[in-house]
Amino acid sequence: MAEIQKKPVKIVETGLRDAHQSLMATRMTTEQMLPIIDTMDKVGYYAVECWGGATFDACLRFLKEDPWDRLRKLKAGFKNTRLQMLFRGQNILGYNHYADDVVEYFVQKSVANGIDVIRIFDCLNDLRNLQTAVKAANKEKAEVQIALSYTLGDAYTLDYWKDIAKRIEDMGANSICIKDMAGLLVPYAAQELVTALKESTTLDIDLHTHYTSGVASMTYLKAVEAGCDRIDTAISPLALGTSQPATEVMVETLKGTPYDTGLSQDILADIADYFTPIREEAIKSGLLNTKVLGVNIKTLRYQVPGGMLSNLVSQLKEAGREDLYREVLEEIPRVRKDFGEPPLVTPSSQIVGTQAVMNVIAGERYKLVPKESKKIMLGEFGQTVKPFNPEVQKKIIGDETPITCRPADLIPPQLPQFEKECAQWKQQDEDVLSYALFPKVAEEFFKYREAQQTRVDSTVADVADKAYPV
């Protein structure tokens, strides 16, 4: 085994994306971010993750903001720091597969508006669903980071991870991320996994986890000792719970060692001071529920990410069946096994979770089946690591024939149609992509934007009339 090279660890700050997505339902506004950007730009982070994931949908749907405008403003402020986004492969930032022309255009516009590092993942780890995004990102000269959705199960051996890492390098990725969305990776398993990956690939390895199960900081330490190159952390007011380990804690832990990050605690303290009142206001308003800040060791038992748990609770509450919570938790691993043991990450986590809820509420397994469950059984999301339970598949899809090709091969070009449908609202090229991903939500936003512009125009005209009366 090659000797591990001890070197400074690079920090990816998640405060402007995954941290507030995990703790505060992605509700931080651009206005809240902008005043602290100049200070964050002085830290020396490897990158700041600030876009993609659920931020796009939340901007349009809840904040009435243009996500593209947010990205441009962030780029203008971060003059010395790479900007990073999360990209769901052929799903882009939505929940269904899109045609290649839409994926390529989205990558092109993301880089043109300011993204430097694109972290691309697929919920099934089906690398076919990443090909188009990887080629497009390489063409635009962005750093291509492919994320492995980490999970546990019979199929997910060290040989599986080593093999997929080699294939990722061959695909043209520049770095690999171990994406542990549920906080399942425990310290010594992380050491073992990073060691194995380092034997298989020469690419930089970035570890992303969540504090949900309470072990994340220890996991980072063992991963770093095994040669992990980057870790994802969140500034302390936005850390822990379902978010990431705190940036300052990891910086202090590694200080004075060969892994020293070189980041200044004084600058980090200023950033923490800025975000503290935002956190306190979120707790006061109920936006940040303190329940998500605790340790939930059940995560390790049921392999359920924190966001998925809260979805289950709300689904059962709406049905008036909160008493079935434990039964649903126990049903999730069974459904996951029937569905080919996929990692539980958007959208597979929602599909498995919703099916488990329906199985328990109906009192009969697979009596009620959402269209997404049918799609996964038809192969429309891609190939799972293990085969589906044939009896369950037959019950769900009947005599329909599943597809075996890359799902996007069956989707004809979509951009011309989206351009046509969006024409009346289009004020910038990027509007077509907002519409493509979330048609109804985007249309509501466009109407809102138009109303705001009309109001501003009439106010300006009114002021002009009073200043220069005829």
N, C-alpha and C positions, 0 to 999 in steps of 0.2 A: 504493500500500500504506500502511495506517495506521501511524503511528509506534508502536513498542512502548513501552508504559508500564513504566518500571523501578520495581519495588516489592519490599518484603520477601517472601521466599519462605516458604511455610508447610511445616512438616515433619510428615509422618505417620510415626510410629514403629511398626515391624513386629515388634519383639522378642518380643512376647507371642503372635504368630500366625505370620506367614509365615516369619520368620527361623528359628524352631526347627522349623517344618514342613520347611523346605528343608534344614536342616543335621542335625537330630536326630530325624527321623521323627515330629515333633509330640509328643514325649514329655515336654515340660516340664509339671510338675504345678502345680495351683493353689497348693499349699503353697509351691512354689518362687517363685511370682509375688508372693504377698501381701505379704511383708516390704518390698518395694521400691516398692510402689504409691504410698505417701505422697510419696516423693522424686520419682517420675516425674510425679506430679500437679503438682509445682511448676515443671516445665520450661517449659511454654507451648507444647506440641505443638499442632498443629491438631487432631489426633486420634491415638488409640492403637488400632491394629488388633489385636484381641485375641480374636476369635471367628469362627466360620464356617470355611470351607475344610475342612481335614481335622481340625480340632480336635474337632469334634462326635463323629465316628466314633472318633477316638483316645481321647477321654475315656471313652467307654462300653466300647470293645473292649479297650484295653490298660491304662488307668489306673484303671479301675473307679471313675470319678468321674461325677457327674451334670453334664453340660455347662451345664444351666440354673442349677444351683447356683453353678458357676464364674462365670457371667455376673453373677448377683446379687451375689456377693462382690466382683467387680471394680467393679461400679457403686457399691457402698457405699464403696469406697476412692478411686475417681476422682471427686472432688467438683467439680473445675474443668475436666475434660478430656473431650472427646467420645470415646465408644467406637464403634469401627467394626468391621463384619463383612464377610466375603465370602460372596456368595449366588449360587448357580449357576442363576439364572433359574427355569425350570419344573422343573429338577432339584432345586431347593432346596440341600441339601448332600449329596444322594445321587447315584446314577448313572443313574436313569431319570426320565422325566417323571412328574409327579404332577398330579392333578386341581386345578382352580382353587381349590376350597374348602380343600385342604390348604395350598397356597401362601399364600393369604390369611391363614389361621389362623397359619401359621408366622411370617409378617411381623408380625402383630398381637402375638404372644407375644414375639418378639424385641425389639420396641420396648418393650413393657410391662416386660420384665425388664432393660432398660438400654441397648439399642443406640440410638445417635444417627445414625450414618451407615451406610447399607446400600449396599455396592458390588455391583452386580448385573451378571452377564455371561452370555453364551451361547457355548458352544464353537464354534458356527458363525457367530456374529455375526448370527443370525436374530432380528431385533428382535421378531418375533411372540412368541417365547419369553420375552420380558421384560415384555410388556404387563401381565400380571396382577400380577406382583411390584411393578412401578412404581406402578400404581394403588393397590395395598394400602399401600405405603410412604408415598405421598403422603397417603392417608387418615389414616395414623397420625402424620403430621407429622414423619417422619424425613427426613434429607437423602437424596435419591435420587441416587446416583452410578452412571451406566451406564459399564461398562468395555468398551472395544473390545479384543478379543483380537488383538494385533498379530502379523502374520506377513508373509512375503514371498511373491511369486508374481505372475504376469502380471496377475491380476485386481485386485491390491491397489495401485492407483494412488493418487496424491494426490487425484484427483477422487473415487475410491471413498471415501476417508476423509472428505473434505469433505462429501460427500453424506450419509453415515451420521451424521456429527456434527450436521448440520442436522436430520435426522430424529429424532435423540435429543433435541435441544432441544424439538422440536415434541411429543414424547411426554410431556414434563413432567418431565424430569430436571433436577436442580439443579447437577450438575457432570458432567464427563466424565473418565474415567481411560483413559490409554493403557496397556494391560496387556501388557507385554512379558515373558511368562512364560519365554521361552527365552534372553533376553539377546541378541536379534537386532538390536536397534536401535542402530546405530552413531552416533557424535556428529553428523556433518554431516547424516545422514538425519533425526536427531531434530530438528535445527534447522529443516530443511525441513518436516517433518511438523507441528511445533507452529505454525510460521508459517502454514501452510495452514489448520490448524484454527482459528486465531485470526481468519482472514478469513471463516470459515464460521459461527462461533458466538460468542455473548457469554458462554457458560458458563465457569466456572473449569476449568482443565485440570490434572489430576494425572498425573504420570508414575510408573509402577511398572515396575521392571526387575530383573534379577538379574545378579550379577557373573560368571556362568558363563564368558562369553567374554572377560572382562577389561577391557571398555571402559566399564562402567556409570557410573563417576564422571565421565568425560569426556562421556558422553552427557547426564548430568544438567546439567552446566555449559552445554553448548551449548543444551539445551532451555530452561534458565532465561534465558539471554541472548535467546532467541526469544520469551519471554513466558510460559513455563510457570509456573503459580501455586503448585503443590504438588509435592513430591517425596517418595517413600517411602524411608525409610532405616532401618537397624538399628543399635542400639547396638553399638560395635566388637567386643566378645567374641562377638557373634552375627551378625557381618557377613561380607561377602566370600564367595568361593566361589559356591555355588549360592544364597546369600542376597543381600541388598541391599548397596549401598555403606554405609559406616559413617557414622552420624549426625554424630559429632564432626568427621570429615574434611570433610563438606559444610558444616557450620556454620563451620568455620575458613576454608574456601575462599571463602565468601561474605561473611565478616566485613569490615566497613569499605567494602563496596560498596553500591550502591542495593538490592541483593538481600539484604542482611544479615538473617538470621533472627531475631536478637535473643536467641537461646538461650544460656544460661550454660554455658560449658565446665566450670566448677566442679561444677555439679549433674550434668552429663553424666558427669563423671569418677567421681562417687560411684556412679552407676548402673552404669558399666562395671566398677568395683571389685566391685560386688555380683555381677554376672553372670560375672566371670572364673573363680571356683572352680567354677561350674556348668558352664562350658565345659570346664575342665580335667578335671573328673570324667567328663564325657561322652566326652572323648577317651580317657581311661584305661579306661573300661568298653567302649569300642568303639562306643558309641551314635553318636558323632560320628566318622565315618571321615575322616581327614585328606585322603584323595583328593578329597573334594568341595570342599576349600579352595583347590585349584589353579585354574589357568586352562585351560579346555578350548576351544580355538579351533575344534575340529571342530563345535561347536555351530552356528557360522555356515555351515559347509559342509552339514551334514545337517539343520539347523533342528530339532534334537531337544533339548527341555528336559532339564535335569539329572536330574530325578526319573524321566523316561522312560528315560534311559540306564541308570540303576541297575536299573530294572524289566527292561530287556532282558537285562542281564547275569545277573540272577537267573533269568529264564526259560530262558536258554540253559544256565546251570549245572545247573538241575534236569533238563534234557533231556540233560545230559552232552555238550553241543555248543558249548562256549565257543569252539571253533575257527571257528565260523560268524559271529562277532561283526561282522567287517568286511562280510561279505556282507549281513547284516541291515541294517546302517547304510546300505548302498547301495540296498537294496530299499525302505527307508522312503519316500524321495521319490517312487518309482514308485507305491507304493500310495497315497500321499497324492494324487497326480495322478489316479489312477483313481477316488478317492473325492471328487472335486470340489474339491481343494486346500483343505481346511479348515485353520484354525489348529490347531496341536497343543497342546491344553490339555485337562484333564479334562472329559469322558471321551473326546474324539476322539483324544487322544494314545495312550491305552491301546488303543483300537480299531485304529488304524493300526499301532501298534507290534506288537501281538499278531498281526495279520494278516501283517505282514512276517516275523515269526519263523516262523509256520506255513508261509508260502510257501517259505521257504528250507529249513526242515527237511524238508518233504514233497518237495522237489525239483521241485514243479510248482505254478505260481501258481494260487491259489484252489481247490486240490483239497480243502483243509480250511478250513472257514469257520465261525468262531464266530457265535453268534446275534446278537451286537452288530453285526458286519459286515453281517449281513442286515438288521438294523433300520435301519442308516444308509442302505443302498441302497433300502429301502422308504420312506424319507422320514420315519421315525418320530422322528428327532432334529431334523428341520427341513430347511431349504433351504440348500444349499451355494452358494458364490459362483459356481462354475463347474459345468457339468453333469458327471454321472458318466460314466465310460467306458462306453458302451452295451454293449459286448461283455462286460465284466466284470460289469456289472449283471445282464445276462441269465444269465450263468453262476451268479451268486449267488442271484438270486430266481426264476429260471425264468419262469413265466407269471403270477406274482403281479403285481397292479397296485399301483404305488407311490401313496402318498397325496400330495396337494398342499396340503391345508389345514394350519392350525396344529395340530400333533400333539395338543395338550391338548384340542382341540375334540372329539376322539373318546374322551376319558376321562370317564366319568360321575363324579359326586361320590363321594369315597372316605372322607370323615371318619366317617360313621356306622358303616361296617364296621370301621374301625380302632378306633373307640371300643368297639365290641362285643368285638373280639378282645383288646383290652388291658384290659378291665374288671377282671379278677382281679388285675392288677398295679398299677392306677392309684392313685397317692397324691397326684398333682397334675395339673392340666390338661395341663401340658407333657409328661407321660409318653406321652400318645397320639401326640404328634409325634415323640418319640424312637423309638417303636415303628413309626410310619409309615415313617420313613426307613430304619431298620435293625432289622427285626422280630426276627431270631434273636439279634443282638448285644444289642439292648435287653432281650430276655427273659432272657438270661444275666445282664445287669447287674441287672435287677429281682430275680432270685433271690438274687444276691450281696447286694444292698441289704437284702433281707428277712432273710437269714441274719445280717448284721451287726447289724440292729436287734434281732433276737431275742437275740443274744449280749449286747448292751448292756443290754437289759431284764432278762435273768437275772442279770447282774452287779450291777445296781442293786438288784434284789430280794434278792440274797445279802448285799450290804452292809447293807441295811435290817434283814434278819433278825438279823445279828450285832450291829447297834447297838441294836435294840429286841427282844431275845428275848422270846418269849411266856412 
